[in-house]
Amino acid sequence: MSSGRTELAWFKSSYSGSDGDSCVEVAIAEQAVLVRDAKDVSRQPFAVDRECWSHFVRFASEH
């Protein structure tokens, strides 16, 4: 990240295994939810609108 930006707090799902071999990490930013590959954190994360992320999580938790 560029200087001057606040460091993000990345976390994994509670459903992720302890091996960490197929996980994504998520960070909540002011305007979006950022998602990245836990195995390759050097790659640029992708951003998801916060409202869309909420809908996705709600859908996933119901199925």
mmCIF file of the N, C-alpha and C atoms, coordinates in Angstrom:
data_MODEL
# 
_entry.id   MODEL 
# 
loop_
_atom_site.group_PDB 
_atom_site.id 
_atom_site.type_symbol 
_atom_site.label_atom_id 
_atom_site.label_alt_id 
_atom_site.label_comp_id 
_atom_site.label_asym_id 
_atom_site.label_entity_id 
_atom_site.label_seq_id 
_atom_site.pdbx_PDB_ins_code 
_atom_site.Cartn_x 
_atom_site.Cartn_y 
_atom_site.Cartn_z 
_atom_site.occupancy 
_atom_site.B_iso_or_equiv 
_atom_site.pdbx_formal_charge 
_atom_site.auth_seq_id 
_atom_site.auth_comp_id 
_atom_site.auth_asym_id 
_atom_site.auth_atom_id 
_atom_site.pdbx_PDB_model_num 
ATOM 1   N N  . MET A 1 1  ? 0.842   -1.179  0.000  1.00 0.00 ? 1  MET A N  1 
ATOM 2   C CA . MET A 1 1  ? 0.000   0.000   0.000  1.00 0.00 ? 1  MET A CA 1 
ATOM 3   C C  . MET A 1 1  ? 0.882   1.235   0.000  1.00 0.00 ? 1  MET A C  1 
ATOM 4   N N  . SER A 1 2  ? 0.344   2.272   -0.530 1.00 0.00 ? 2  SER A N  1 
ATOM 5   C CA . SER A 1 2  ? 1.138   3.494   -0.571 1.00 0.00 ? 2  SER A CA 1 
ATOM 6   C C  . SER A 1 2  ? 1.189   4.138   0.804  1.00 0.00 ? 2  SER A C  1 
ATOM 7   N N  . SER A 1 3  ? 2.210   4.926   1.025  1.00 0.00 ? 3  SER A N  1 
ATOM 8   C CA . SER A 1 3  ? 2.331   5.599   2.310  1.00 0.00 ? 3  SER A CA 1 
ATOM 9   C C  . SER A 1 3  ? 1.205   6.598   2.471  1.00 0.00 ? 3  SER A C  1 
ATOM 10  N N  . GLY A 1 4  ? 0.851   6.875   3.707  1.00 0.00 ? 4  GLY A N  1 
ATOM 11  C CA . GLY A 1 4  ? -0.237  7.789   3.972  1.00 0.00 ? 4  GLY A CA 1 
ATOM 12  C C  . GLY A 1 4  ? -1.583  7.096   4.120  1.00 0.00 ? 4  GLY A C  1 
ATOM 13  N N  . ARG A 1 5  ? -1.646  5.816   3.798  1.00 0.00 ? 5  ARG A N  1 
ATOM 14  C CA . ARG A 1 5  ? -2.893  5.070   3.953  1.00 0.00 ? 5  ARG A CA 1 
ATOM 15  C C  . ARG A 1 5  ? -2.818  4.250   5.225  1.00 0.00 ? 5  ARG A C  1 
ATOM 16  N N  . THR A 1 6  ? -3.937  4.089   5.857  1.00 0.00 ? 6  THR A N  1 
ATOM 17  C CA . THR A 1 6  ? -4.014  3.291   7.072  1.00 0.00 ? 6  THR A CA 1 
ATOM 18  C C  . THR A 1 6  ? -3.839  1.815   6.730  1.00 0.00 ? 6  THR A C  1 
ATOM 19  N N  . GLU A 1 7  ? -3.068  1.121   7.532  1.00 0.00 ? 7  GLU A N  1 
ATOM 20  C CA . GLU A 1 7  ? -2.873  -0.314  7.343  1.00 0.00 ? 7  GLU A CA 1 
ATOM 21  C C  . GLU A 1 7  ? -4.195  -1.032  7.590  1.00 0.00 ? 7  GLU A C  1 
ATOM 22  N N  . LEU A 1 8  ? -4.532  -1.958  6.728  1.00 0.00 ? 8  LEU A N  1 
ATOM 23  C CA . LEU A 1 8  ? -5.787  -2.692  6.845  1.00 0.00 ? 8  LEU A CA 1 
ATOM 24  C C  . LEU A 1 8  ? -5.620  -3.901  7.761  1.00 0.00 ? 8  LEU A C  1 
ATOM 25  N N  . ALA A 1 9  ? -6.685  -4.268  8.442  1.00 0.00 ? 9  ALA A N  1 
ATOM 26  C CA . ALA A 1 9  ? -6.711  -5.465  9.285  1.00 0.00 ? 9  ALA A CA 1 
ATOM 27  C C  . ALA A 1 9  ? -7.339  -6.598  8.471  1.00 0.00 ? 9  ALA A C  1 
ATOM 28  N N  . TRP A 1 10 ? -6.497  -7.517  8.008  1.00 0.00 ? 10 TRP A N  1 
ATOM 29  C CA . TRP A 1 10 ? -6.958  -8.642  7.198  1.00 0.00 ? 10 TRP A CA 1 
ATOM 30  C C  . TRP A 1 10 ? -7.339  -9.798  8.114  1.00 0.00 ? 10 TRP A C  1 
ATOM 31  N N  . PHE A 1 11 ? -8.393  -10.525 7.746  1.00 0.00 ? 11 PHE A N  1 
ATOM 32  C CA . PHE A 1 11 ? -8.790  -11.694 8.531  1.00 0.00 ? 11 PHE A CA 1 
ATOM 33  C C  . PHE A 1 11 ? -9.310  -12.782 7.613  1.00 0.00 ? 11 PHE A C  1 
ATOM 34  N N  . LYS A 1 12 ? -9.248  -14.015 8.115  1.00 0.00 ? 12 LYS A N  1 
ATOM 35  C CA . LYS A 1 12 ? -9.761  -15.175 7.392  1.00 0.00 ? 12 LYS A CA 1 
ATOM 36  C C  . LYS A 1 12 ? -11.081 -15.604 8.003  1.00 0.00 ? 12 LYS A C  1 
ATOM 37  N N  . SER A 1 13 ? -11.844 -16.302 7.216  1.00 0.00 ? 13 SER A N  1 
ATOM 38  C CA . SER A 1 13 ? -13.114 -16.827 7.689  1.00 0.00 ? 13 SER A CA 1 
ATOM 39  C C  . SER A 1 13 ? -12.889 -17.832 8.814  1.00 0.00 ? 13 SER A C  1 
ATOM 40  N N  . SER A 1 14 ? -13.832 -17.907 9.728  1.00 0.00 ? 14 SER A N  1 
ATOM 41  C CA . SER A 1 14 ? -13.768 -18.913 10.786 1.00 0.00 ? 14 SER A CA 1 
ATOM 42  C C  . SER A 1 14 ? -13.936 -20.315 10.205 1.00 0.00 ? 14 SER A C  1 
ATOM 43  N N  . TYR A 1 15 ? -14.393 -20.414 8.959  1.00 0.00 ? 15 TYR A N  1 
ATOM 44  C CA . TYR A 1 15 ? -14.532 -21.704 8.287  1.00 0.00 ? 15 TYR A CA 1 
ATOM 45  C C  . TYR A 1 15 ? -13.235 -22.159 7.624  1.00 0.00 ? 15 TYR A C  1 
ATOM 46  N N  . SER A 1 16 ? -12.231 -21.308 7.580  1.00 0.00 ? 16 SER A N  1 
ATOM 47  C CA . SER A 1 16 ? -10.955 -21.666 6.963  1.00 0.00 ? 16 SER A CA 1 
ATOM 48  C C  . SER A 1 16 ? -10.251 -22.717 7.801  1.00 0.00 ? 16 SER A C  1 
ATOM 49  N N  . GLY A 1 17 ? -9.616  -23.652 7.148  1.00 0.00 ? 17 GLY A N  1 
ATOM 50  C CA . GLY A 1 17 ? -8.855  -24.667 7.855  1.00 0.00 ? 17 GLY A CA 1 
ATOM 51  C C  . GLY A 1 17 ? -7.555  -24.099 8.396  1.00 0.00 ? 17 GLY A C  1 
ATOM 52  N N  . SER A 1 18 ? -6.903  -24.855 9.251  1.00 0.00 ? 18 SER A N  1 
ATOM 53  C CA . SER A 1 18 ? -5.651  -24.392 9.852  1.00 0.00 ? 18 SER A CA 1 
ATOM 54  C C  . SER A 1 18 ? -4.479  -24.467 8.876  1.00 0.00 ? 18 SER A C  1 
ATOM 55  N N  . ASP A 1 19 ? -4.617  -25.233 7.777  1.00 0.00 ? 19 ASP A N  1 
ATOM 56  C CA . ASP A 1 19 ? -3.539  -25.357 6.797  1.00 0.00 ? 19 ASP A CA 1 
ATOM 57  C C  . ASP A 1 19 ? -3.364  -24.085 5.974  1.00 0.00 ? 19 ASP A C  1 
ATOM 58  N N  . GLY A 1 20 ? -4.437  -23.343 5.773  1.00 0.00 ? 20 GLY A N  1 
ATOM 59  C CA . GLY A 1 20 ? -4.356  -22.091 5.028  1.00 0.00 ? 20 GLY A CA 1 
ATOM 60  C C  . GLY A 1 20 ? -4.069  -22.255 3.555  1.00 0.00 ? 20 GLY A C  1 
ATOM 61  N N  . ASP A 1 21 ? -4.342  -23.444 3.000  1.00 0.00 ? 21 ASP A N  1 
ATOM 62  C CA . ASP A 1 21 ? -3.984  -23.689 1.614  1.00 0.00 ? 21 ASP A CA 1 
ATOM 63  C C  . ASP A 1 21 ? -5.037  -23.244 0.602  1.00 0.00 ? 21 ASP A C  1 
ATOM 64  N N  . SER A 1 22 ? -6.223  -22.918 1.031  1.00 0.00 ? 22 SER A N  1 
ATOM 65  C CA . SER A 1 22 ? -7.241  -22.470 0.070  1.00 0.00 ? 22 SER A CA 1 
ATOM 66  C C  . SER A 1 22 ? -8.148  -21.421 0.705  1.00 0.00 ? 22 SER A C  1 
ATOM 67  N N  . CYS A 1 23 ? -7.537  -20.395 1.214  1.00 0.00 ? 23 CYS A N  1 
ATOM 68  C CA . CYS A 1 23 ? -8.290  -19.369 1.930  1.00 0.00 ? 23 CYS A CA 1 
ATOM 69  C C  . CYS A 1 23 ? -8.209  -18.026 1.222  1.00 0.00 ? 23 CYS A C  1 
ATOM 70  N N  . VAL A 1 24 ? -9.205  -17.239 1.492  1.00 0.00 ? 24 VAL A N  1 
ATOM 71  C CA . VAL A 1 24 ? -9.150  -15.837 1.121  1.00 0.00 ? 24 VAL A CA 1 
ATOM 72  C C  . VAL A 1 24 ? -9.130  -15.031 2.405  1.00 0.00 ? 24 VAL A C  1 
ATOM 73  N N  . GLU A 1 25 ? -8.590  -13.843 2.316  1.00 0.00 ? 25 GLU A N  1 
ATOM 74  C CA . GLU A 1 25 ? -8.595  -12.913 3.443  1.00 0.00 ? 25 GLU A CA 1 
ATOM 75  C C  . GLU A 1 25 ? -9.422  -11.710 3.053  1.00 0.00 ? 25 GLU A C  1 
ATOM 76  N N  . VAL A 1 26 ? -10.024 -11.097 4.048  1.00 0.00 ? 26 VAL A N  1 
ATOM 77  C CA . VAL A 1 26 ? -10.925 -9.972  3.830  1.00 0.00 ? 26 VAL A CA 1 
ATOM 78  C C  . VAL A 1 26 ? -10.506 -8.824  4.738  1.00 0.00 ? 26 VAL A C  1 
ATOM 79  N N  . ALA A 1 27 ? -10.603 -7.614  4.231  1.00 0.00 ? 27 ALA A N  1 
ATOM 80  C CA . ALA A 1 27 ? -10.360 -6.413  5.036  1.00 0.00 ? 27 ALA A CA 1 
ATOM 81  C C  . ALA A 1 27 ? -11.489 -5.429  4.747  1.00 0.00 ? 27 ALA A C  1 
ATOM 82  N N  . ILE A 1 28 ? -11.962 -4.786  5.790  1.00 0.00 ? 28 ILE A N  1 
ATOM 83  C CA . ILE A 1 28 ? -13.035 -3.810  5.650  1.00 0.00 ? 28 ILE A CA 1 
ATOM 84  C C  . ILE A 1 28 ? -12.404 -2.427  5.512  1.00 0.00 ? 28 ILE A C  1 
ATOM 85  N N  . ALA A 1 29 ? -12.629 -1.809  4.370  1.00 0.00 ? 29 ALA A N  1 
ATOM 86  C CA . ALA A 1 29 ? -12.145 -0.456  4.126  1.00 0.00 ? 29 ALA A CA 1 
ATOM 87  C C  . ALA A 1 29 ? -13.338 0.498   4.192  1.00 0.00 ? 29 ALA A C  1 
ATOM 88  N N  . GLU A 1 30 ? -13.056 1.771   4.130  1.00 0.00 ? 30 GLU A N  1 
ATOM 89  C CA . GLU A 1 30 ? -14.131 2.763   4.262  1.00 0.00 ? 30 GLU A CA 1 
ATOM 90  C C  . GLU A 1 30 ? -15.180 2.639   3.163  1.00 0.00 ? 30 GLU A C  1 
ATOM 91  N N  . GLN A 1 31 ? -14.748 2.442   1.932  1.00 0.00 ? 31 GLN A N  1 
ATOM 92  C CA . GLN A 1 31 ? -15.673 2.425   0.804  1.00 0.00 ? 31 GLN A CA 1 
ATOM 93  C C  . GLN A 1 31 ? -15.968 1.041   0.246  1.00 0.00 ? 31 GLN A C  1 
ATOM 94  N N  . ALA A 1 32 ? -15.218 0.021   0.674  1.00 0.00 ? 32 ALA A N  1 
ATOM 95  C CA . ALA A 1 32 ? -15.378 -1.301  0.068  1.00 0.00 ? 32 ALA A CA 1 
ATOM 96  C C  . ALA A 1 32 ? -14.855 -2.385  1.006  1.00 0.00 ? 32 ALA A C  1 
ATOM 97  N N  . VAL A 1 33 ? -15.149 -3.616  0.640  1.00 0.00 ? 33 VAL A N  1 
ATOM 98  C CA . VAL A 1 33 ? -14.559 -4.774  1.296  1.00 0.00 ? 33 VAL A CA 1 
ATOM 99  C C  . VAL A 1 33 ? -13.508 -5.295  0.324  1.00 0.00 ? 33 VAL A C  1 
ATOM 100 N N  . LEU A 1 34 ? -12.295 -5.498  0.814  1.00 0.00 ? 34 LEU A N  1 
ATOM 101 C CA . LEU A 1 34 ? -11.202 -5.970  -0.032 1.00 0.00 ? 34 LEU A CA 1 
ATOM 102 C C  . LEU A 1 34 ? -11.002 -7.460  0.204  1.00 0.00 ? 34 LEU A C  1 
ATOM 103 N N  . VAL A 1 35 ? -10.754 -8.194  -0.874 1.00 0.00 ? 35 VAL A N  1 
ATOM 104 C CA . VAL A 1 35 ? -10.591 -9.643  -0.818 1.00 0.00 ? 35 VAL A CA 1 
ATOM 105 C C  . VAL A 1 35 ? -9.281  -9.989  -1.506 1.00 0.00 ? 35 VAL A C  1 
ATOM 106 N N  . ARG A 1 36 ? -8.491  -10.874 -0.866 1.00 0.00 ? 36 ARG A N  1 
ATOM 107 C CA . ARG A 1 36 ? -7.227  -11.299 -1.476 1.00 0.00 ? 36 ARG A CA 1 
ATOM 108 C C  . ARG A 1 36 ? -6.975  -12.775 -1.203 1.00 0.00 ? 36 ARG A C  1 
ATOM 109 N N  . ASP A 1 37 ? -6.080  -13.341 -1.977 1.00 0.00 ? 37 ASP A N  1 
ATOM 110 C CA . ASP A 1 37 ? -5.649  -14.730 -1.834 1.00 0.00 ? 37 ASP A CA 1 
ATOM 111 C C  . ASP A 1 37 ? -4.680  -14.813 -0.663 1.00 0.00 ? 37 ASP A C  1 
ATOM 112 N N  . ALA A 1 38 ? -4.983  -15.619 0.336  1.00 0.00 ? 38 ALA A N  1 
ATOM 113 C CA . ALA A 1 38 ? -4.139  -15.727 1.522  1.00 0.00 ? 38 ALA A CA 1 
ATOM 114 C C  . ALA A 1 38 ? -2.767  -16.327 1.204  1.00 0.00 ? 38 ALA A C  1 
ATOM 115 N N  . LYS A 1 39 ? -2.670  -17.089 0.114  1.00 0.00 ? 39 LYS A N  1 
ATOM 116 C CA . LYS A 1 39 ? -1.394  -17.699 -0.254 1.00 0.00 ? 39 LYS A CA 1 
ATOM 117 C C  . LYS A 1 39 ? -0.462  -16.726 -0.966 1.00 0.00 ? 39 LYS A C  1 
ATOM 118 N N  . ASP A 1 40 ? -1.011  -15.674 -1.537 1.00 0.00 ? 40 ASP A N  1 
ATOM 119 C CA . ASP A 1 40 ? -0.205  -14.728 -2.322 1.00 0.00 ? 40 ASP A CA 1 
ATOM 120 C C  . ASP A 1 40 ? -0.657  -13.302 -2.017 1.00 0.00 ? 40 ASP A C  1 
ATOM 121 N N  . VAL A 1 41 ? -0.293  -12.815 -0.847 1.00 0.00 ? 41 VAL A N  1 
ATOM 122 C CA . VAL A 1 41 ? -0.742  -11.487 -0.406 1.00 0.00 ? 41 VAL A CA 1 
ATOM 123 C C  . VAL A 1 41 ? -0.044  -10.353 -1.153 1.00 0.00 ? 41 VAL A C  1 
ATOM 124 N N  . SER A 1 42 ? 0.932   -10.673 -1.979 1.00 0.00 ? 42 SER A N  1 
ATOM 125 C CA . SER A 1 42 ? 1.592   -9.631  -2.766 1.00 0.00 ? 42 SER A CA 1 
ATOM 126 C C  . SER A 1 42 ? 0.733   -9.184  -3.947 1.00 0.00 ? 42 SER A C  1 
ATOM 127 N N  . ARG A 1 43 ? -0.229  -10.009 -4.331 1.00 0.00 ? 43 ARG A N  1 
ATOM 128 C CA . ARG A 1 43 ? -1.128  -9.648  -5.444 1.00 0.00 ? 43 ARG A CA 1 
ATOM 129 C C  . ARG A 1 43 ? -2.144  -8.621  -4.974 1.00 0.00 ? 43 ARG A C  1 
ATOM 130 N N  . GLN A 1 44 ? -2.564  -7.801  -5.882 1.00 0.00 ? 44 GLN A N  1 
ATOM 131 C CA . GLN A 1 44 ? -3.533  -6.752  -5.596 1.00 0.00 ? 44 GLN A CA 1 
ATOM 132 C C  . GLN A 1 44 ? -4.879  -7.380  -5.205 1.00 0.00 ? 44 GLN A C  1 
ATOM 133 N N  . PRO A 1 45 ? -5.487  -6.951  -4.097 1.00 0.00 ? 45 PRO A N  1 
ATOM 134 C CA . PRO A 1 45 ? -6.821  -7.466  -3.739 1.00 0.00 ? 45 PRO A CA 1 
ATOM 135 C C  . PRO A 1 45 ? -7.871  -6.865  -4.665 1.00 0.00 ? 45 PRO A C  1 
ATOM 136 N N  . PHE A 1 46 ? -9.045  -7.485  -4.704 1.00 0.00 ? 46 PHE A N  1 
ATOM 137 C CA . PHE A 1 46 ? -10.133 -6.855  -5.441 1.00 0.00 ? 46 PHE A CA 1 
ATOM 138 C C  . PHE A 1 46 ? -11.137 -6.282  -4.458 1.00 0.00 ? 46 PHE A C  1 
ATOM 139 N N  . ALA A 1 47 ? -11.819 -5.246  -4.889 1.00 0.00 ? 47 ALA A N  1 
ATOM 140 C CA . ALA A 1 47 ? -12.752 -4.515  -4.028 1.00 0.00 ? 47 ALA A CA 1 
ATOM 141 C C  . ALA A 1 47 ? -14.188 -4.880  -4.376 1.00 0.00 ? 47 ALA A C  1 
ATOM 142 N N  . VAL A 1 48 ? -14.992 -5.032  -3.332 1.00 0.00 ? 48 VAL A N  1 
ATOM 143 C CA . VAL A 1 48 ? -16.411 -5.324  -3.481 1.00 0.00 ? 48 VAL A CA 1 
ATOM 144 C C  . VAL A 1 48 ? -17.178 -4.256  -2.711 1.00 0.00 ? 48 VAL A C  1 
ATOM 145 N N  . ASP A 1 49 ? -18.206 -3.732  -3.312 1.00 0.00 ? 49 ASP A N  1 
ATOM 146 C CA . ASP A 1 49 ? -19.064 -2.765  -2.638 1.00 0.00 ? 49 ASP A CA 1 
ATOM 147 C C  . ASP A 1 49 ? -19.545 -3.361  -1.311 1.00 0.00 ? 49 ASP A C  1 
ATOM 148 N N  . ARG A 1 50 ? -19.552 -2.556  -0.259 1.00 0.00 ? 50 ARG A N  1 
ATOM 149 C CA . ARG A 1 50 ? -19.906 -3.060  1.077  1.00 0.00 ? 50 ARG A CA 1 
ATOM 150 C C  . ARG A 1 50 ? -21.310 -3.645  1.126  1.00 0.00 ? 50 ARG A C  1 
ATOM 151 N N  . GLU A 1 51 ? -22.260 -3.016  0.464  1.00 0.00 ? 51 GLU A N  1 
ATOM 152 C CA . GLU A 1 51 ? -23.628 -3.547  0.456  1.00 0.00 ? 51 GLU A CA 1 
ATOM 153 C C  . GLU A 1 51 ? -23.696 -4.876  -0.290 1.00 0.00 ? 51 GLU A C  1 
ATOM 154 N N  . CYS A 1 52 ? -22.995 -4.985  -1.407 1.00 0.00 ? 52 CYS A N  1 
ATOM 155 C CA . CYS A 1 52 ? -22.955 -6.243  -2.159 1.00 0.00 ? 52 CYS A CA 1 
ATOM 156 C C  . CYS A 1 52 ? -22.307 -7.348  -1.329 1.00 0.00 ? 52 CYS A C  1 
ATOM 157 N N  . TRP A 1 53 ? -21.247 -7.010  -0.608 1.00 0.00 ? 53 TRP A N  1 
ATOM 158 C CA . TRP A 1 53 ? -20.586 -7.987  0.251  1.00 0.00 ? 53 TRP A CA 1 
ATOM 159 C C  . TRP A 1 53 ? -21.560 -8.494  1.325  1.00 0.00 ? 53 TRP A C  1 
ATOM 160 N N  . SER A 1 54 ? -22.327 -7.595  1.905  1.00 0.00 ? 54 SER A N  1 
ATOM 161 C CA . SER A 1 54 ? -23.311 -7.987  2.930  1.00 0.00 ? 54 SER A CA 1 
ATOM 162 C C  . SER A 1 54 ? -24.327 -8.964  2.354  1.00 0.00 ? 54 SER A C  1 
ATOM 163 N N  . HIS A 1 55 ? -24.797 -8.690  1.137  1.00 0.00 ? 55 HIS A N  1 
ATOM 164 C CA . HIS A 1 55 ? -25.742 -9.603  0.489  1.00 0.00 ? 55 HIS A CA 1 
ATOM 165 C C  . HIS A 1 55 ? -25.096 -10.973 0.239  1.00 0.00 ? 55 HIS A C  1 
ATOM 166 N N  . PHE A 1 56 ? -23.855 -10.965 -0.226 1.00 0.00 ? 56 PHE A N  1 
ATOM 167 C CA . PHE A 1 56 ? -23.138 -12.219 -0.470 1.00 0.00 ? 56 PHE A CA 1 
ATOM 168 C C  . PHE A 1 56 ? -22.986 -13.033 0.812  1.00 0.00 ? 56 PHE A C  1 
ATOM 169 N N  . VAL A 1 57 ? -22.553 -12.408 1.889  1.00 0.00 ? 57 VAL A N  1 
ATOM 170 C CA . VAL A 1 57 ? -22.352 -13.112 3.155  1.00 0.00 ? 57 VAL A CA 1 
ATOM 171 C C  . VAL A 1 57 ? -23.675 -13.668 3.669  1.00 0.00 ? 57 VAL A C  1 
ATOM 172 N N  . ARG A 1 58 ? -24.724 -12.880 3.580  1.00 0.00 ? 58 ARG A N  1 
ATOM 173 C CA . ARG A 1 58 ? -26.035 -13.329 4.031  1.00 0.00 ? 58 ARG A CA 1 
ATOM 174 C C  . ARG A 1 58 ? -26.474 -14.542 3.217  1.00 0.00 ? 58 ARG A C  1 
ATOM 175 N N  . PHE A 1 59 ? -26.310 -14.488 1.894  1.00 0.00 ? 59 PHE A N  1 
ATOM 176 C CA . PHE A 1 59 ? -26.675 -15.612 1.023  1.00 0.00 ? 59 PHE A CA 1 
ATOM 177 C C  . PHE A 1 59 ? -25.853 -16.848 1.370  1.00 0.00 ? 59 PHE A C  1 
ATOM 178 N N  . ALA A 1 60 ? -24.539 -16.671 1.512  1.00 0.00 ? 60 ALA A N  1 
ATOM 179 C CA . ALA A 1 60 ? -23.662 -17.808 1.797  1.00 0.00 ? 60 ALA A CA 1 
ATOM 180 C C  . ALA A 1 60 ? -23.982 -18.458 3.140  1.00 0.00 ? 60 ALA A C  1 
ATOM 181 N N  . SER A 1 61 ? -24.354 -17.661 4.123  1.00 0.00 ? 61 SER A N  1 
ATOM 182 C CA . SER A 1 61 ? -24.632 -18.214 5.450  1.00 0.00 ? 61 SER A CA 1 
ATOM 183 C C  . SER A 1 61 ? -25.954 -18.977 5.477  1.00 0.00 ? 61 SER A C  1 
ATOM 184 N N  . GLU A 1 62 ? -26.830 -18.705 4.511  1.00 0.00 ? 62 GLU A N  1 
ATOM 185 C CA . GLU A 1 62 ? -28.109 -19.405 4.440  1.00 0.00 ? 62 GLU A CA 1 
ATOM 186 C C  . GLU A 1 62 ? -28.036 -20.704 3.649  1.00 0.00 ? 62 GLU A C  1 
ATOM 187 N N  . HIS A 1 63 ? -26.945 -20.923 2.925  1.00 0.00 ? 63 HIS A N  1 
ATOM 188 C CA . HIS A 1 63 ? -26.840 -22.093 2.061  1.00 0.00 ? 63 HIS A CA 1 
ATOM 189 C C  . HIS A 1 63 ? -25.702 -22.991 2.393  1.00 0.00 ? 63 HIS A C  1 
# 
